[in-house]
Amino acid sequence: MLVQLLSSTLTWLLVAAASCAYLLRTKRRPIFPVVNDYPLDFFRQRAHREYRSNAKKLLADGFAKHGGPITVLVPGGSKIVLPSALSDWMKTNRDLDHQQLVREEYFDRFPGFEGLRAIHSPDNVVIDMLRAKLSAQNESILPAVDQHVAAALEEHWGDAESWHAISWDRDTTGIISRAAASVFVGPEKAADPEWQALVQTYVRELFTAVGKLHAWPAPLRPLVQWFLPQTSACRTLVRQARATMRDVVDQRAREAKTAADQGLEPPRYDDAVAWTQAAPNNADSNKPEAGDIQLALAVAALFTTTEALKQVLIDIARHPELVEPLREEIRQSLSDRWQVGQAALANMELLDSVVKESQRLVPLLVGLERKVIRDTTLPDGTRIPEGSHVMVDSSDMWSPEVHEEPESYDGYRFLKRRRAGHKATQFVQSSREHNVFGGGRHICPGRFFASSELKLCLAHILTKYDVRLKDGYRSAPIPSGFYAIVDPAAQLEVRRRGVSTGF
């Protein structure tokens, strides 16, 4: 009993000491005005509550009052938010780094988080591959994506011509995951339900683990991570992914050897497994394992693209007047023979506008997040110290100075802006007024593939299905601090269109 009591007491003394040290460390005097610092809020409970529930107003009021950079207290520290006018300075400043920010904010050194670590490995194998192989010019991958989207829709949405509800998360994530796997993992595993369950579970558990770790003081996180069920699950899934991908790589090596022994050409694969195996540094012992790279690709692609698909489906269901013009555009772009190619996807200008408008209205309050890796100086001479977390305000996306009726959904908004000669009107383009994909050397390397994937998914959905929200259901994004998620409980109903009405 005494041992247990002493052990328990010692544990709590360590917790208290670490927490106090952490609070004192994070009390560093801020450079810019703090917009959620309140009297007697010693443990910042009110500050964090206001950040989580009222961040949009905090930013708006802060910029209105101070007219320049502001500081926001967040769980675990503080963040500096700069006016959007400093976007170009952020994009070109080599003292700022996005990858370092992700490494720290997402704990990429913890066991089980190898999927994150591989994205930002020193050799940039994943990012370079995304830039080179998933660019707008890569036509070869589209037929496989198209084939797997069609199969996934059949599996998840079915062919019933009566209205029925879909499982909102499973039946959207499943489509995006299958489409991505056609290019990432290749034919051996793309349609494998066990592999699909593995990568989807990993992404879900990883992001949940990151959120839970942020709730703990930083000094305790290296200890806590060993006891969270989500981090334990991630460690198990990494082992499984590595074993699975070793089997795939070994099988392909055997196929190549057999072909060579017979004087034949080895089988050719056009997927991320083959691309990484063919990379110049493939023999490097420090290169991430094939399983880690697959998990990295899933982390990079599944959640964000699924969120985009979900919001577009909600918006189309709420604006049925868009459906027929979109169907007609798809017919004209793909022809009666469903000829998939980059030119056909590029011709879907209204669909591109609809997707970008849906993205605009999910309130991402900040963009261009960076870690200050060396002391740096703003154009006005203000010094920002190394270690600071900086970002820019994104309120231009719903500013009346940029958009007419900015709070209203207009699927034609970016199509009209394109035809009027405005720049950066396409979904894949980034600008000061719309910086969801980032900018500069850290702009999202997978945005072209995400655009193609979304357009193919929506082309199949719109030509094959009718969609609607359950009668009386009202859907809205769920804000949390600077970020938001698409309504996680949306009630979408679908029905298969008659064969005569589709392609």
N, C-alpha and C positions, 0 to 999 in steps of 0.2 A: 504493500500500500504506500509506504513512505517513498520507495523508489519511483512508483508511478506518479506520486504527487510532485516529487522533485523534478521528474522528467517533464511533467506537464507545466510546472512553474517555469522551468528553464526555457521550454519552448515558447511560452508567451512572453517571457522577458526578451528573448531573441527577436520575436515578432515586433514587440514594442520598440526595441532599440533600432531595428532596421527601418521601421516605419518613421520614427522620429528623424533618423538620419536622412531618410529620403525626403521628408517634408522640408527639413532645413536646406537640403541641397537644392530643392526646386523652388525655394524662396528667393532665388537670385533676382535682383532688381530688374524689372523689365525695361527695355529700351523705349517701347512705345506705350501709349495709354492702354490700360487694361479695361475692357468693357464689361467684365462680369466679376469685379472684385467688390465685395460687400463688407460693411463693418461687422465685426464679431463673427465672421464666417471663417473661423480658425481652421477647420478641416475641409473647407471649400465645398461643403455639401450643396449649398445654394448655387455656388458658381457652376458646379458640374450639372446640377439639375437644370439650370437655365441654358447651359450649353446643349444638353441633350434635347430639350423640348422647345427651345426658343432661339436657336442659333441664327435663323434668318433675320429676325428682328434685332438681335444683338449686333450683327454686322451692319445692317442698314442704319441703325441708330448711331453706331460707333463711327462710321464713315461720315454721316451727316454732322456729327458733333465735332469730330477731330480733323476731318478733311485730309487725312493721310493714313499711314500704316497704323494698325492697331494690334493689340495682343488679346488673345482669348485663352482663358484658363480651361484646360481640359483634363480629364482623368490621366494622371501620370505626368503632368507638366503644363506647358503652355505652347501656343502656336502663334506665329506672326502672320497676319494677313495683310497683304499689300494691295493697293488699288490696281485695277486691271490695266491702268495706263502703264504700269511697270512690267507688263507681260513680256515685251521684247527684251527688256533687261534680264528678266528671269531666264528666258530661253537661251540666251547667248552667254550667260555667266558661267565660267568654268570653275568658279568657287562653289558652285551649287551642284548637288548630285542627287538624282532620283533613286538610283539603284542602292546607294548607301542608306537612304531613308527606308526603303523597303526591307533591306536586310535587318535593320534595327527594329522597325515597327512590327515586323512579322516574325521575328525571332528565328531567323533562318539557320542559326547554329545549333538549335535544339534537335536532338535525335527525333526522327519522324517527320521533320520539316524539310527533308531533302528535296521535295518537290519545289519548294520555294528557293532553296539554295541553288538548284540547278538553273533556274531562270537567270540568276545573277552571278553565275560562276565567273571567275576571272577571265576565262577564255571566251566568254560571250557565245558559247556554242548554240544555245537556244535562240537568243535574240538575233544572231547573225543568220541562222537558218530561217527564222520567220521573215526576216527582211528579204532574203534571197529567194526563198522557195514559195512564199505565200504572197507574193506581190501581185499587183493588178495584171501583170503580163502572163501569169502562169495559167494557161488554158488546160493543161493536161490533167489537172486535179478535178476539174468540174464534173465530168461524167460520173466519177465515183461518188462525189458528194451528192449529186442529183439522184443517183440510184439508191443511196442509203436514206436520203430524206423520204423518198417515196415509200420505202419499206418500213421506215420508222413510223410514218403517219398511219400506214395500214395497221401496224401493230398496236399503236397507242390510241388512235382515234377511231379505228374500226371502219366498217362500211355500212353501218345502220343508217337508213334514210329517215329515221325519226330522231327528234331532238333528244340528246342525252348529255349529261354532264361528264366532263373529263376530270381526271385527277390533276389538279392545277399544276402542282410542282412536278410530279412524275411524268406527266404526259407532255410537258414542254421541255424539261431538262432532257428527257429521253430522246427527243428528236434532235436537239442540238448536240448532245453527246454522241449519238450515232453518226451524225453528219461529220463532226470533227474527227471521230475515230477512223473514218474512211480514209482520211489523209494522214492522221497521226500514227496509228498503230498498224494500218494496212489490213489486207483481206483475212489474215488468220484470226484476228481477234475483234474486228470492228463490230461484228454482229453477235459476238459471244456475250450472253447475258451475265456470266460471271465477271468478265472483264468490265462490262458496262457498270455493274454494281460496284466493282472495286474503285474505279476512278471517280464515280459520282459520290460514293461514300467518303472517299479521301478528301475531295474538295469541301464537302459539307463539314466533316469533322475538323479539318484544318482551320477553316475560317471561324468555326465555333470556338476552337481552342485558343485562337489568337484573341478573340473577344474576352474570353474568361481570364487569360493571362494578364491582359491589360487592367483587369479589376484588382490585381495584386500590386503591392509596392514593388518597384523594380528590383531591389536587392533580394526579394524572396522568390522571384520568378524561376530562377534556375533550379530551385528546390521544388517549388510547386508543380512544375511541369512533369515531374516524375509520377505524380499522383492523380492528375486529371484523367478521367476516362477518355476524353477526346484525344489527348496526346498519346495515350497508350494505344488507342485505335490506330492513330497515324503511324506509329512505329510498326505495328503489325501489318498494316497495308503496304508500307514501303517494302518490307520483306517479301510479301506476296507479289508485288509488282516486279521486283527485281528477279524473282525466280521465274515468273511467267515470261518476262522479256528475254531472259537468258535462253530459255527454251526456244523462243521465236528466232533469236539471232543464231543459235546453234543449228536449228533446222535449216535456215537459209544457207548457212555455210556448207552444210552437208549437200544441199541441193546444188550449190555452185560447184562443189568438188565432183559430184556425180556427173554433172554436165561436162565438166572439163575432161574427166576421164573418158567420156564417150565422144569427145571432140565436138560437143554441142555448145551453143550459147547458153549461159546460165539464165535462169528466170530473171526478169527485170521487174523491180518494184519502184513505184513512184510514191513514196510515203516517208514520214519522218524517221522511221527505223532505218531505211536505206540511206537517207540523206546524212544522218549522223554517222553511220558506219563508213560512209565514203568521205567524211570530212578529213582534212589533212592531219588533224591532231588526234585521229581516232586511237592511235596507239599510246597516247599520253595516259599515264597511270592516274593522273589527277582529273581526267575527264569524267563527268558524271556518268553513272551507269545508265544503261538503256531504260531501265525501269524508272529511275529518277527523272529522266528526260520526259518520259510519257506522263508522269504525274505533274511535272512542270507545265507541260502543254495543257493538261486538263485544268490546272489552277488558273492559267492565263486565259483560257478560252471559255470554259463552261459557264461560270456564274454570270459574267458580264453579258455574254451573248444571249443567254437564256433570259436575263432580266430585260434586255432589249426586245426580244421576241414577245415576252409576256405583255409589256406595255403597249406594243403595237397592236396586239390582239385585242386588248381592252379598248384602245382608242378606235379601232375599226368597228368593234361591236357597238360603241357609243355613237359612231358616225357612219351609219349604213349607207349614206349618200355617196361615200367614197368607193363602195364595193364595185359597182359596175364600171366606173371609169378605170379603176385598177385592173379589173379583169380584161377590159378591152386593151389596155396598154400591154398586159402580159401576152395576150393573143398576138398582137402585132409584133411584139419583140421576139417571141419564140417561134412563131408561125404554127401552122397546124401540125407540124411534125415534131414539135417540142425540141428545137435545135438549141441546145445549151451552149453558151459561149460568153466570153467577156463582153463582146459587142452587144449581144442581146441583153445582158444584165445592165450594161451602161445605158441602153435605151429606155430602161424603166425609170424615167426621171420623176414621175409622180410618186412611184413607190419609194424611191430614194428620199423624196421630200417628206413623205409620210413618216418614214423611219426616223429621220432627223428631227422632225417636229415632236415625235413621241419622246425622243431622247432629251429634247430641250425642256420639256415640262416636268421631268423627274428632277426634283430640286437638288442638284449637285451644287453646293454653295461655293465651293472653292476648286481651283485647278492648279496645275503646274507645281505640285508639291515637291519640295526639295529639302535636303539636308545641307547646311552650310559646312563644308569640309575644310575651309580656310576662312579666316576673317575676311569679310568682304565689305564693300562700301556702296551705298545707294548713290544714284546720280546727284542727290543733294548733299552728299558728303557724310551722311550718317553711317556709322560703322555697325555692322551686324556681326557678332562674334561667332567663331567656330562652335558647332554643336547646335545652333538654332534650327528650328523647324519652320520653314517659310512656305508661303503659298500665295496665290492671287485670288482676289474676289471674282466670282463668276456671275454676278448679278446682271451683267450685260445681256445674258440670255433671256431675261424677262424684263428688260428695261424698255419703257415707252420711247426712249430716245433711239432705240435700235429697231424695235418691232412695233407695228400697229397692233393694238389690242393684245398686248403680250400675255395676258392671263388666259386668253382664249385659245382653243386648239384649232389650228387651220392646217389641214393636210397639204394644201397648195402653197403654204407660206414660202418654203425654200425654192419651189419651182418658179414662183413669181419673182423671187429675188434673183434667181439664176437668169431668167429671161430679161430682167431689168439690168443685167450687167454687173450685179454684185459679185464680189469674190467670196471664196470659201463657202459656197452654198451646197456642196455635195456632202453626203454623210461622212465620207472618209476624210474630209478636209477640216483642219483646225485653224482657229483664228482667235483674236482677242475676244470677240463676241461669242465664241462657241468653242471652248477649249477642253471638251470632255476627253478627247484623245491625247491631251497633253500638247507638247510642242518642242521644237528644237531637236537636239540629238536624242532626246528621250521620248519622242512621239511614239505612240503605240505601233509596234512593228506588225501586229496582226490585224490591223483595221481593215485592210483590203479583203482578207479572207473572211472576217466577220461580216463585212458588207455582202460578199457573194453568198455566204452561208444563209444570212437572213433573207436575202432576196429569193433564193431558191426555195427556202422553207415557205415563205409567204406566197410565192407563185403557186406552189403545190396546194397550199391551204385554200387560197382564194378561188382557184379553179375547181377544186374538188369538194369543198365544204362551205356551208353557211355557218356563221358564228354569231352568238349573241350572249349577253349577260343574262343571268337568271332574272326573271321578272321582278322588278323592284330593287335589285341589288345595286348599290352605289359603291364604286371603287375609287380609291385614292392611294397614292404612294404613302409610305410610312416614313416620316423623317426621323433621323436620329443624329443629332449634332450637325456636322457639315454635310452629311450624306443622307441618302434615302434608299429604301428598297421598294420595289414594285409590290403592290398589295399581295401579301403572301396567301391570302384566303379568298382570292377572287373566284367567283362561281361562273365559269364559262361553260356554255352549252354549244354543242356542234351537231351537225347532221350532214351525212354524205349527200352530195347533189346527184341527181340522176345522171346516168352515163351520157344522155343526149345533151345535157347542159354544160358538160365540162369538155376537156380536151379528149 
